Structures are given as C-alpha cells and as structure tokens.
Amino acid sequence: MTLNSNEVYTGFIKVQMDLRRPITIRSATTQGSLTYNNNNEIAFYLPKDTTNTLHISSTNTVKEVIEALLKKFTVADNPAKYALFKQSRREEQAHMSKLLDTEHPLYLRLFAGPSSDALSFVLREHETGEVLWEAFSLPELQNFLRILTKEEDDQFKHLKRRYVNYRAKLEEALRATVKPG
C-alpha cells in the first residue's frame, strides 16, 4: 500500500468471485461456439474459485469496488445483484459477514494486516428471499425459461407415467374382481 500526499492510501485487494448464478458479459465480437444475443451479450457460469485483483484507494466504498469488479470483467448485470463479504479464518473455521455499501475495503485490509487468513474478500449474489427479476439480463431470463420448461416437461412425464401405472393397476384389479359366469 502507498500513502499519497493527501493522506489517501492506494493498494491492491484480492476478491474471490463466489457466484452461483450465470453472469452476463458484453463483447464486441463473436468467438467460436459462444452464442451472443443482439446486444453482443452472453450468459455463462464463472469458474469456481475465480479471483480478481483490484487497485483501489482508501476512499473507495464497497459499492464502487463491486462496480469496478463488474466493469473489469465487462459484466452487464446490475451491480445491485451482488454483495461484497469479508471472510476471516480462525482455527480452521471460516467466518463470513456482508459488508455495507458504504464501508471501505482497503481500510479493512490495512487494519487486518497482510494475512489472507485474517481477512479476505468474496463477491456473491445477494441472499434475499425475493427475486429481483428486473436485475437480470435478457440472456439470463431466457436461460431461466429454458430450465423451467425442461423441469415442467420432466414433471409432466413423471405424472403421466404415474397415472398410467395407477390406471393399469386399477384395471387389473377390476378384471380380477369381475369373474365371468
């Protein structure tokens, strides 16, 4: 870290990207087998344990760090979908807590010292009970619809098989009780 003449620190923080949902990125070109929509956007899952290093100042807030991370990855998603967490490890247990949008990650890093066990940063989706559909991009929404359609088809096939089996058993029971004679 460096202390500037105006008493503002600058330095690097490392952020682990722990995202469970696909992200949407912008691209100016089409590459290989990747399919882009009309806005040159594509949704995909970020590989597990992806980390990114950002150069920030002590005046940067959590909200600004999230926006900078998304900009660095050219992510088109709404920054409001994400939250920055601080993680510390003590005696092989990880403790994680969500940071407020107004907190300053570089100060936290400075006070915690150089050990990543003492403090590390993790970017995650918000863990709210309500889904903010307007925060998702068109490719993400289309992906959700494909998944829901497949689940609906699978559920319908399962129900149909169940009732076909039930009908067969009922017809068999009826034939067994009705004896010609």
Residue pairs with C-beta under 8 A, 6 or more apart in sequence:
1 9
1 10
1 11
1 106
1 109
1 110
2 9
2 10
2 11
3 9
4 10
8 57
8 58
8 59
9 57
9 58
9 106
9 107
9 110
10 55
10 56
10 57
10 58
10 106
11 55
11 56
11 106
11 109
11 110
12 53
12 54
12 55
12 56
13 53
13 54
13 56
13 65
13 105
13 106
13 109
13 121
14 51
14 52
14 53
14 116
14 120
14 121
15 51
15 52
15 53
15 54
15 65
15 69
15 84
15 121
15 122
15 123
16 49
16 50
16 51
16 120
16 121
16 122
16 123
17 46
17 50
17 51
17 52
17 69
17 122
17 123
18 122
18 123
18 124
19 45
19 46
19 123
19 124
19 125
20 124
20 125
21 45
21 125
21 140
22 43
22 44
22 45
22 140
22 143
23 43
23 44
23 45
23 46
23 73
23 75
23 77
24 41
24 42
24 43
24 75
24 76
24 77
24 137
24 139
24 140
25 41
25 42
25 44
25 73
25 74
25 75
25 76
26 39
26 40
26 41
26 74
26 76
27 36
27 40
27 41
27 42
27 74
28 40
29 40
30 36
30 40
34 42
34 44
35 42
36 42
37 138
37 139
39 76
39 138
41 76
41 137
41 138
41 139
42 139
43 137
43 139
43 140
43 143
52 69
52 72
52 73
54 65
54 68
54 69
54 72
56 64
56 65
56 68
56 105
56 106
57 106
58 104
58 106
58 107
58 110
59 104
60 68
60 104
60 105
60 106
61 101
61 102
61 103
61 104
62 84
62 99
62 100
62 101
62 102
62 103
62 104
62 105
63 79
63 101
63 102
65 84
65 105
66 79
66 82
66 83
66 84
66 123
67 79
69 75
69 123
70 77
70 79
70 82
76 137
77 135
77 136
77 137
77 140
78 134
78 135
78 136
80 126
80 132
80 135
81 125
81 126
81 132
81 135
81 136
82 123
82 124
82 125
82 126
83 98
83 99
83 123
83 124
83 125
83 126
83 127
84 98
84 99
84 105
84 121
84 122
84 123
85 96
85 97
85 98
85 99
85 121
85 122
85 123
85 124
86 96
86 97
86 99
86 105
86 108
86 119
86 120
86 121
86 122
87 94
87 95
87 96
87 119
87 120
87 121
87 122
88 94
88 95
88 112
88 117
88 118
88 119
88 120
89 95
89 117
89 118
90 117
96 122
99 105
99 108
105 121
108 119
109 119
109 121
112 118
112 119
113 119
133 141
136 144
